[in-house]
């Protein structure tokens, strides 16, 4: 039996809202009666997000709404939003499932999205009532990541309905109960929620077209500029920290982005650039806003390590050694920018007197003289001057005040067994010492926790490390077994071990296989004797 009436769709109205208004206009007592009139079956109903059986429904209401079944899916449902980041094949399958006629037992097998809450905008409610004489449910308000009305810029409120299960959405009436669900928001959280609401609305209204092959893979090079670490891997911990600071904990909790705020477990950001990672639309939108508004503006003005090094070596810098005769004179030309500059942000200055210190690039504008962040090596001139003053009778505290150093440092320098470590004055060796510290710290964390799922991989890495150690000992001429050399020979990236300390055996194997200088010199002498014979 054909229908004699069906209400026309209002601007930005959901299809289920028009069905709910039809029930009010026809004064139907039960929603099952409406379902039987529209679908010829009392158990079929019009859901909010992705309604099914649109071809069957179109046979009844097509002449009143003036749209084809496909146009209904694009203009009266949330299909454009959920299909925005799908490939063409998956998008066509989703559309086909909405258009086809499903039997009762096939309905549950068809993909359907149930919204947790139904939202309305109080200002839109008032305007719709004045303009059309009745209010209705807006499409843009029902997106899972939209919490602000993009027209009035006001927070949405929750409508208390019985929608869910097999119960369709009831009409929006003046007697509909509402409730505020958003807490008091900071300005940062409010701004981020507004940005996400506007972008999600643009995807729903097809004002922004997304290509799933472009995000986030196309941004990988930009992220490497800002978050790359040794081995070309991304510093996910820093990425996660800045992502949280950008959105704020309030916005992350409201958007249900499921990010570990304590950095103790993996989340979707750890595999954001994986080809197998399939993100929900609200996570893709949040990541797109983060990359456009935070990452890209910073990578645009980033300078390479070579550019920084060239800018520092074109002039001489003042010596910071208070014991040297040329103290305060511009004699330093040996400036070293570490290969891990993006991690430790350090620039090392080495004077001809042996005094070596490093500074933080972020705390220095590169125009004024640098302030010492840490002394890497004091050098022979400083140590001899300290020992001379001590033998002349000056106290340790007075020497420390004279050279602006700690008294424990002066006590350590005047000891007879203290030797000038030339290795520390070499920035490459200094970086190797930092790598060893990272490995020790990671092993401590790995021994405290237990990761059974990584046990097999841990054993395999440990075997590869011991094999690499035995192969290094066979090299001619002799070379010292270091942590970095072990990782290079075994083809294991340091960040695979340190970023996620799940491999206690492998970390212990590196620390046990590293060769001290005494053992290396002994092995070198034995190999030289063997070669002479």
DOMAR-949236 format. One record per residue (C-alpha): x, y, z. Coordinates in nm, 3 decimals, m for minus. Layout:
% DOMAR-949236
px->X	py->Y	pz->Z
...
% end
This chain:
% DOMAR-949236
px->0.000	py->0.000	pz->0.000
px->0.149	py->0.334	pz->m0.108
px->0.182	py->0.622	pz->0.137
px->m0.030	py->0.931	pz->0.088
px->0.201	py->1.163	pz->0.281
px->0.559	py->1.196	pz->0.405
px->0.725	py->1.516	pz->0.535
px->0.995	py->1.685	pz->0.332
px->1.347	py->1.685	pz->0.465
px->1.468	py->2.003	pz->0.633
px->1.824	py->2.135	pz->0.583
px->2.081	py->1.913	pz->0.756
px->1.811	py->1.674	pz->0.881
px->1.863	py->1.307	pz->0.949
px->1.647	py->1.055	pz->0.767
px->1.544	py->0.900	pz->1.099
px->1.432	py->1.247	pz->1.214
px->1.194	py->1.275	pz->0.917
px->1.056	py->0.929	pz->0.999
px->1.004	py->1.039	pz->1.361
px->0.820	py->1.353	pz->1.245
px->0.606	py->1.135	pz->1.016
px->0.494	py->0.937	pz->1.320
px->0.394	py->1.260	pz->1.498
px->0.213	py->1.402	pz->1.194
px->0.015	py->1.080	pz->1.136
px->m0.047	py->1.040	pz->1.510
px->0.070	py->0.677	pz->1.504
px->0.048	py->0.514	pz->1.845
px->0.339	py->0.271	pz->1.813
px->0.660	py->0.284	pz->1.615
px->0.604	py->m0.073	pz->1.496
px->0.301	py->0.050	pz->1.298
px->0.523	py->0.307	pz->1.125
px->0.788	py->0.044	pz->1.051
px->0.529	py->m0.181	pz->0.888
px->0.403	py->0.105	pz->0.671
px->0.752	py->0.204	pz->0.554
px->0.933	py->m0.132	pz->0.537
px->0.647	py->m0.384	pz->0.524
px->0.797	py->m0.532	pz->0.838
px->0.743	py->m0.418	pz->1.197
px->1.099	py->m0.524	pz->1.303
px->1.278	py->m0.296	pz->1.054
px->1.345	py->0.062	pz->1.154
px->1.552	py->0.365	pz->1.051
px->1.875	py->0.392	pz->1.250
px->2.056	py->0.722	pz->1.307
px->2.404	py->0.674	pz->1.160
px->2.385	py->0.422	pz->0.875
px->2.025	py->0.308	pz->0.810
px->1.968	py->0.000	pz->0.592
px->1.698	py->m0.103	pz->0.346
px->1.707	py->0.241	pz->0.181
px->1.586	py->0.098	pz->m0.152
px->1.279	py->m0.049	pz->0.016
px->1.214	py->0.276	pz->0.204
px->1.260	py->0.480	pz->m0.114
px->0.975	py->0.291	pz->m0.280
px->0.741	py->0.449	pz->m0.025
px->0.885	py->0.800	pz->0.027
px->1.072	py->0.868	pz->m0.299
px->0.798	py->1.084	pz->m0.452
px->0.786	py->1.304	pz->m0.139
px->1.157	py->1.361	pz->m0.071
px->1.267	py->1.402	pz->m0.434
px->1.589	py->1.204	pz->m0.392
px->1.723	py->0.873	pz->m0.515
px->1.831	py->0.605	pz->m0.263
px->2.194	py->0.697	pz->m0.322
px->2.121	py->1.068	pz->m0.262
px->1.942	py->0.977	pz->0.061
px->2.254	py->0.798	pz->0.183
px->2.476	py->1.097	pz->0.102
px->2.246	py->1.380	pz->0.214
px->2.033	py->1.238	pz->0.498
px->2.265	py->0.997	pz->0.682
px->2.616	py->0.998	pz->0.829
px->2.754	py->0.790	pz->0.540
px->2.988	py->1.064	pz->0.397
px->3.162	py->1.097	pz->0.733
px->3.225	py->0.727	pz->0.791
px->3.321	py->0.669	pz->0.426
px->3.558	py->0.967	pz->0.404
px->3.873	py->0.770	pz->0.492
px->3.782	py->0.439	pz->0.326
px->3.912	py->0.316	pz->m0.007
px->3.677	py->0.295	pz->m0.303
px->3.607	py->m0.076	pz->m0.264
px->3.523	py->m0.051	pz->0.106
px->3.313	py->0.261	pz->0.043
px->3.107	py->0.085	pz->m0.225
px->3.052	py->m0.216	pz->0.000
px->2.927	py->0.006	pz->0.282
px->2.691	py->0.192	pz->0.047
px->2.566	py->m0.136	pz->m0.099
px->2.487	py->m0.269	pz->0.249
px->2.274	py->0.041	pz->0.314
px->2.084	py->0.019	pz->m0.014
px->2.015	py->m0.355	pz->m0.026
px->1.706	py->m0.514	pz->0.124
px->1.803	py->m0.729	pz->0.421
px->1.602	py->m1.003	pz->0.576
px->1.546	py->m1.008	pz->0.946
px->1.820	py->m1.263	pz->1.024
px->2.063	py->m1.083	pz->0.791
px->2.017	py->m0.745	pz->0.956
px->2.260	py->m0.808	pz->1.244
px->2.532	py->m0.925	pz->1.005
px->2.519	py->m0.593	pz->0.822
px->2.756	py->m0.332	pz->0.959
px->2.581	py->m0.072	pz->1.169
px->2.708	py->0.198	pz->1.404
px->2.523	py->0.271	pz->1.725
px->2.582	py->0.619	pz->1.866
px->2.645	py->0.648	pz->2.239
px->2.458	py->0.976	pz->2.289
px->2.218	py->1.190	pz->2.086
px->2.301	py->1.561	pz->2.091
px->2.122	py->1.885	pz->2.016
px->2.211	py->2.254	pz->2.000
px->1.976	py->2.478	pz->2.208
px->2.017	py->2.770	pz->1.967
px->1.939	py->2.551	pz->1.664
px->1.634	py->2.418	pz->1.846
px->1.503	py->2.772	pz->1.898
px->1.575	py->2.883	pz->1.541
px->1.418	py->2.571	pz->1.385
px->1.105	py->2.614	pz->1.593
px->1.069	py->2.977	pz->1.483
px->1.144	py->2.902	pz->1.117
px->0.962	py->2.571	pz->1.055
px->0.726	py->2.546	pz->1.350
px->0.899	py->2.233	pz->1.480
px->1.248	py->2.116	pz->1.572
px->1.437	py->1.822	pz->1.423
px->1.756	py->1.620	pz->1.468
px->2.058	py->1.764	pz->1.284
px->2.309	py->1.543	pz->1.107
px->2.615	py->1.745	pz->1.203
px->2.532	py->1.726	pz->1.574
px->2.535	py->1.344	pz->1.581
px->2.897	py->1.289	pz->1.470
px->3.099	py->1.120	pz->1.742
px->3.371	py->1.388	pz->1.748
px->3.142	py->1.694	pz->1.719
px->3.075	py->1.858	pz->2.055
px->3.016	py->2.218	pz->1.941
px->2.764	py->2.360	pz->1.698
px->2.961	py->2.496	pz->1.403
px->2.692	py->2.757	pz->1.331
px->2.647	py->2.911	pz->1.678
px->2.981	py->2.793	pz->1.829
px->2.796	py->2.676	pz->2.140
px->2.851	py->2.346	pz->2.323
px->2.601	py->2.069	pz->2.245
px->2.386	py->1.908	pz->2.513
px->2.274	py->1.551	pz->2.554
px->1.916	py->1.452	pz->2.474
px->1.773	py->1.178	pz->2.695
px->1.608	py->0.932	pz->2.456
px->1.515	py->0.564	pz->2.443
px->1.705	py->0.511	pz->2.121
px->1.903	py->0.187	pz->2.111
px->1.859	py->m0.179	pz->2.038
px->1.547	py->m0.214	pz->1.821
px->1.392	py->0.114	pz->1.940
px->1.402	py->0.393	pz->1.677
px->1.477	py->0.754	pz->1.758
px->1.177	py->0.948	pz->1.883
px->1.095	py->1.299	pz->1.751
px->1.260	py->1.609	pz->1.898
px->0.988	py->1.787	pz->2.098
px->0.985	py->2.074	pz->2.349
px->0.926	py->1.817	pz->2.624
px->1.242	py->1.622	pz->2.533
px->1.467	py->1.613	pz->2.838
px->1.824	py->1.734	pz->2.799
px->2.137	py->1.728	pz->3.008
px->2.479	py->1.894	pz->2.989
px->2.756	py->1.640	pz->2.944
px->3.061	py->1.860	pz->2.879
px->3.261	py->1.978	pz->3.182
px->3.402	py->2.326	pz->3.222
px->3.656	py->2.349	pz->2.939
px->3.986	py->2.532	pz->2.922
px->4.042	py->2.765	pz->2.629
px->4.284	py->2.519	pz->2.467
px->4.042	py->2.228	pz->2.488
px->3.755	py->2.442	pz->2.363
px->3.958	py->2.561	pz->2.064
px->4.064	py->2.207	pz->1.972
px->3.709	py->2.073	pz->1.998
px->3.586	py->2.355	pz->1.775
px->3.854	py->2.279	pz->1.514
px->3.765	py->1.909	pz->1.512
px->3.393	py->1.986	pz->1.489
px->3.446	py->2.212	pz->1.188
px->3.666	py->1.961	pz->1.004
px->3.430	py->1.669	pz->1.075
px->3.136	py->1.877	pz->0.949
px->3.332	py->1.956	pz->0.633
px->3.382	py->1.584	pz->0.567
px->3.013	py->1.516	pz->0.629
px->2.903	py->1.792	pz->0.390
px->3.168	py->1.681	pz->0.135
px->3.337	py->2.022	pz->0.145
px->3.667	py->1.843	pz->0.221
px->3.772	py->1.538	pz->0.023
px->4.008	py->1.289	pz->0.186
px->4.237	py->1.048	pz->0.010
px->4.315	py->0.758	pz->0.242
px->4.650	py->0.706	pz->0.069
px->4.773	py->1.052	pz->0.167
px->4.723	py->1.055	pz->0.542
px->4.915	py->0.984	pz->0.748
px->5.179	py->0.824	pz->0.521
px->5.236	py->1.141	pz->0.317
px->5.332	py->1.327	pz->0.636
px->5.597	py->1.072	pz->0.737
px->5.885	py->1.282	pz->0.599
px->5.768	py->1.591	pz->0.787
px->5.735	py->1.392	pz->1.110
px->6.084	py->1.250	pz->1.063
px->6.224	py->1.602	pz->1.057
px->6.069	py->1.679	pz->1.394
px->6.066	py->1.341	pz->1.572
px->6.341	py->1.133	pz->1.410
px->6.593	py->0.956	pz->1.630
px->6.896	py->0.739	pz->1.567
px->6.833	py->0.481	pz->1.296
px->6.561	py->0.678	pz->1.118
px->6.289	py->0.570	pz->1.361
px->6.037	py->0.810	pz->1.509
px->6.055	py->0.925	pz->1.868
px->5.702	py->0.811	pz->1.952
px->5.731	py->0.913	pz->2.316
px->5.804	py->1.275	pz->2.220
px->5.528	py->1.263	pz->1.955
px->5.276	py->1.135	pz->2.209
px->5.380	py->1.396	pz->2.466
px->5.342	py->1.687	pz->2.224
px->5.013	py->1.543	pz->2.092
px->4.877	py->1.544	pz->2.448
px->5.004	py->1.897	pz->2.513
px->4.851	py->2.019	pz->2.186
px->4.500	py->1.887	pz->2.253
px->4.500	py->1.887	pz->2.632
px->4.394	py->1.601	pz->2.856
px->4.035	py->1.730	pz->2.866
px->3.989	py->1.716	pz->2.489
px->4.158	py->1.374	pz->2.464
px->3.924	py->1.231	pz->2.725
px->3.613	py->1.383	pz->2.565
px->3.712	py->1.265	pz->2.216
px->3.798	py->0.917	pz->2.352
px->4.128	py->0.910	pz->2.164
px->4.254	py->0.634	pz->2.397
px->4.606	py->0.763	pz->2.457
px->4.812	py->0.642	pz->2.751
px->4.883	py->0.962	pz->2.944
px->5.147	py->0.785	pz->3.159
px->5.341	py->0.650	pz->2.856
px->5.338	py->0.295	pz->2.998
px->5.172	py->0.105	pz->2.712
px->5.136	py->0.120	pz->2.335
px->4.844	py->0.295	pz->2.167
px->4.734	py->0.384	pz->1.814
px->4.995	py->0.660	pz->1.786
px->5.273	py->0.399	pz->1.806
px->5.153	py->0.246	pz->1.477
px->5.016	py->0.559	pz->1.315
px->5.228	py->0.522	pz->0.999
px->5.175	py->0.148	pz->0.959
px->5.001	py->0.041	pz->0.638
px->4.789	py->m0.205	pz->0.836
px->4.667	py->0.055	pz->1.081
px->4.300	py->0.138	pz->1.022
px->4.191	py->0.434	pz->1.228
px->3.843	py->0.549	pz->1.312
px->3.737	py->0.880	pz->1.155
px->3.765	py->1.084	pz->1.475
px->4.127	py->0.970	pz->1.527
px->4.216	py->1.048	pz->1.167
px->4.065	py->1.395	pz->1.199
px->4.250	py->1.462	pz->1.526
px->4.579	py->1.349	pz->1.371
px->4.518	py->1.565	pz->1.063
px->4.461	py->1.875	pz->1.276
px->4.775	py->1.800	pz->1.480
px->4.988	py->1.758	pz->1.168
px->4.852	py->2.070	pz->0.993
px->4.847	py->2.309	pz->1.287
px->5.146	py->2.187	pz->1.488
px->5.392	py->1.970	pz->1.294
px->5.396	py->2.131	pz->0.948
px->5.448	py->2.492	pz->1.068
px->5.747	py->2.377	pz->1.273
px->5.910	py->2.163	pz->1.006
px->5.876	py->2.447	pz->0.756
px->6.134	py->2.654	pz->0.939
px->6.357	py->2.374	pz->1.067
px->6.723	py->2.384	pz->0.980
px->6.941	py->2.081	pz->0.907
px->7.241	py->1.980	pz->1.119
px->7.476	py->2.090	pz->0.842
px->7.316	py->2.435	pz->0.831
px->7.355	py->2.473	pz->1.209
px->7.716	py->2.355	pz->1.197
px->7.808	py->2.595	pz->0.915
px->7.651	py->2.882	pz->1.103
px->7.860	py->2.806	pz->1.414
px->8.199	py->2.749	pz->1.252
px->8.213	py->3.069	pz->1.049
px->8.332	py->3.259	pz->1.357
px->8.539	py->3.201	pz->1.674
px->8.382	py->3.168	pz->2.020
px->8.510	py->3.272	pz->2.361
px->8.700	py->3.019	pz->2.574
px->8.515	py->2.939	pz->2.898
px->8.817	py->2.793	pz->3.080
px->8.887	py->3.026	pz->3.377
px->9.231	py->2.868	pz->3.428
px->9.353	py->2.939	pz->3.074
px->9.554	py->3.249	pz->2.977
px->9.324	py->3.309	pz->2.683
px->9.010	py->3.296	pz->2.901
px->8.736	py->3.510	pz->2.744
px->8.917	py->3.538	pz->2.411
px->8.759	py->3.420	pz->2.087
px->8.977	py->3.119	pz->2.012
px->8.732	py->2.827	pz->1.989
px->8.675	py->2.712	pz->1.631
px->8.615	py->2.342	pz->1.692
px->8.237	py->2.316	pz->1.725
px->8.061	py->1.980	pz->1.696
px->7.690	py->1.918	pz->1.633
px->7.599	py->1.564	pz->1.733
px->7.425	py->1.328	pz->1.491
px->7.160	py->1.284	pz->1.761
px->7.106	py->1.660	pz->1.777
px->6.728	py->1.621	pz->1.738
px->6.720	py->1.416	pz->2.059
px->6.967	py->1.575	pz->2.300
px->6.968	py->1.922	pz->2.138
px->7.339	py->1.956	pz->2.226
px->7.623	py->2.150	pz->2.067
px->7.979	py->2.071	pz->2.187
px->8.259	py->2.332	pz->2.201
px->8.623	py->2.218	pz->2.232
px->8.905	py->2.464	pz->2.299
px->9.272	py->2.411	pz->2.219
px->9.344	py->2.403	pz->2.596
px->9.137	py->2.085	pz->2.626
px->8.838	py->2.247	pz->2.795
px->8.527	py->2.095	pz->2.636
px->8.168	py->2.188	pz->2.720
px->7.824	py->2.153	pz->2.568
px->7.521	py->2.380	pz->2.553
px->7.151	py->2.330	pz->2.480
px->7.054	py->2.474	pz->2.144
px->6.702	py->2.552	pz->2.264
px->6.841	py->2.772	pz->2.545
px->7.081	py->2.967	pz->2.322
px->7.002	py->3.211	pz->2.042
px->7.338	py->3.146	pz->1.860
px->7.418	py->3.518	pz->1.852
px->7.541	py->3.576	pz->2.207
px->7.815	py->3.376	pz->2.377
px->7.694	py->3.029	pz->2.491
px->7.630	py->2.947	pz->2.857
px->7.782	py->2.619	pz->2.977
px->7.522	py->2.346	pz->3.023
px->7.772	py->2.071	pz->3.115
px->8.150	py->2.038	pz->3.114
px->8.255	py->1.730	pz->2.916
px->8.628	py->1.755	pz->3.000
px->8.830	py->2.013	pz->3.192
px->9.154	py->1.957	pz->3.005
px->9.520	py->1.953	pz->3.111
px->9.549	py->2.332	pz->3.159
px->9.260	py->2.349	pz->3.406
px->9.372	py->2.039	pz->3.602
px->9.736	py->2.153	pz->3.630
px->9.626	py->2.496	pz->3.751
px->9.401	py->2.344	pz->4.016
px->9.674	py->2.110	pz->4.140
px->9.927	py->2.394	pz->4.149
px->9.701	py->2.611	pz->4.364
px->9.627	py->2.317	pz->4.593
px->9.998	py->2.241	pz->4.647
px->10.059	py->2.610	pz->4.719
px->9.822	py->2.580	pz->5.014
px->9.490	py->2.710	pz->4.880
px->9.189	py->2.523	pz->5.016
px->8.953	py->2.319	pz->4.803
px->8.657	py->2.548	pz->4.873
px->8.856	py->2.858	pz->4.776
px->8.968	py->2.690	pz->4.451
px->8.607	py->2.595	pz->4.377
px->8.493	py->2.955	pz->4.432
px->8.777	py->3.089	pz->4.218
px->8.691	py->2.872	pz->3.917
px->8.313	py->2.859	pz->3.978
px->8.315	py->2.481	pz->4.018
px->8.181	py->2.235	pz->4.275
px->8.413	py->2.137	pz->4.558
px->8.361	py->1.767	pz->4.485
px->8.482	py->1.827	pz->4.129
px->8.797	py->1.998	pz->4.258
px->8.857	py->1.710	pz->4.502
px->8.831	py->1.463	pz->4.218
px->9.071	py->1.659	pz->3.996
px->9.350	py->1.687	pz->4.255
px->9.365	py->1.312	pz->4.316
px->9.678	py->1.146	pz->4.181
px->9.486	py->0.862	pz->4.021
px->9.274	py->1.106	pz->3.818
px->9.375	py->1.102	pz->3.454
px->9.270	py->1.322	pz->3.167
px->9.029	py->1.117	pz->2.963
px->9.100	py->1.201	pz->2.604
px->8.799	py->0.995	pz->2.503
px->8.557	py->1.239	pz->2.657
px->8.702	py->1.525	pz->2.458
px->8.611	py->1.337	pz->2.141
px->8.241	py->1.409	pz->2.076
px->8.193	py->1.072	pz->1.905
px->8.316	py->0.889	pz->2.215
px->8.113	py->1.120	pz->2.435
px->7.804	py->1.021	pz->2.236
px->7.900	py->0.652	pz->2.273
px->7.904	py->0.697	pz->2.651
px->7.553	py->0.845	pz->2.633
px->7.438	py->0.542	pz->2.431
px->7.573	py->0.306	pz->2.698
px->7.381	py->0.500	pz->2.964
px->7.059	py->0.463	pz->2.766
px->7.112	py->0.088	pz->2.735
px->7.175	py->0.049	pz->3.111
px->6.862	py->0.246	pz->3.193
px->6.653	py->0.043	pz->2.949
px->6.782	py->m0.284	pz->3.095
px->6.685	py->m0.172	pz->3.445
px->6.329	py->m0.102	pz->3.325
px->6.312	py->m0.429	pz->3.131
px->6.420	py->m0.639	pz->3.430
px->6.148	py->m0.486	pz->3.648
px->5.870	py->m0.571	pz->3.400
px->5.776	py->m0.899	pz->3.234
px->5.683	py->m0.931	pz->2.865
px->5.621	py->m1.300	pz->2.777
px->5.507	py->m1.215	pz->2.424
px->5.854	py->m1.076	pz->2.341
px->6.051	py->m1.369	pz->2.489
px->6.130	py->m1.544	pz->2.160
px->6.235	py->m1.219	pz->1.993
px->6.447	py->m1.132	pz->2.296
px->6.636	py->m1.466	pz->2.272
px->6.693	py->m1.420	pz->1.900
px->6.836	py->m1.069	pz->1.948
px->7.065	py->m1.190	pz->2.228
px->7.205	py->m1.466	pz->2.002
px->7.265	py->m1.217	pz->1.721
px->7.453	py->m0.988	pz->1.959
px->7.683	py->m1.266	pz->2.087
px->7.747	py->m1.375	pz->1.727
px->7.836	py->m1.016	pz->1.639
px->8.075	py->m0.999	pz->1.937
px->8.261	py->m1.313	pz->1.826
px->8.290	py->m1.180	pz->1.469
px->8.432	py->m0.847	pz->1.591
px->8.707	py->m1.026	pz->1.784
px->8.818	py->m1.193	pz->1.460
px->8.865	py->m0.867	pz->1.273
px->9.215	py->m0.757	pz->1.167
px->9.331	py->m0.502	pz->1.270
px->9.178	py->m0.531	pz->1.616
px->8.885	py->m0.309	pz->1.704
px->8.722	py->m0.256	pz->2.040
px->8.384	py->m0.416	pz->2.105
px->8.148	py->m0.126	pz->2.173
px->7.771	py->m0.110	pz->2.206
px->7.730	py->0.082	pz->1.882
px->7.957	py->m0.157	pz->1.691
px->7.760	py->m0.455	pz->1.825
px->7.433	py->m0.301	pz->1.707
px->7.575	py->m0.222	pz->1.364
px->7.712	py->m0.575	pz->1.307
px->7.399	py->m0.747	pz->1.440
px->7.181	py->m0.506	pz->1.237
px->6.968	py->m0.410	pz->1.536
px->6.848	py->m0.052	pz->1.579
px->6.909	py->0.093	pz->1.920
px->6.561	py->0.243	pz->1.938
px->6.406	py->m0.101	pz->1.892
px->6.566	py->m0.190	pz->2.226
px->6.555	py->0.137	pz->2.419
px->6.226	py->0.299	pz->2.311
px->6.027	py->m0.008	pz->2.428
px->6.245	py->m0.191	pz->2.685
px->6.091	py->m0.537	pz->2.632
px->6.418	py->m0.724	pz->2.573
px->6.617	py->m0.778	pz->2.897
px->6.832	py->m1.061	pz->2.753
px->6.942	py->m0.856	pz->2.453
px->7.023	py->m0.552	pz->2.665
px->7.220	py->m0.763	pz->2.913
px->7.406	py->m0.928	pz->2.624
px->7.519	py->m0.586	pz->2.497
px->7.643	py->m0.473	pz->2.838
px->7.824	py->m0.805	pz->2.901
px->7.979	py->m0.818	pz->2.555
px->8.114	py->m0.461	pz->2.564
px->8.489	py->m0.476	pz->2.609
px->8.673	py->m0.256	pz->2.861
px->8.994	py->m0.087	pz->2.751
px->9.218	py->m0.317	pz->2.957
px->9.070	py->m0.629	pz->2.797
px->9.094	py->m0.470	pz->2.450
px->9.461	py->m0.379	pz->2.497
px->9.537	py->m0.728	pz->2.623
px->9.364	py->m0.889	pz->2.324
px->9.538	py->m0.647	pz->2.088
px->9.883	py->m0.739	pz->2.229
px->9.810	py->m1.109	pz->2.201
px->9.696	py->m1.069	pz->1.840
px->10.009	py->m0.869	pz->1.753
px->10.231	py->m1.137	pz->1.906
px->10.046	py->m1.406	pz->1.713
px->10.087	py->m1.214	pz->1.387
px->10.461	py->m1.162	pz->1.448
px->10.508	py->m1.535	pz->1.496
% end
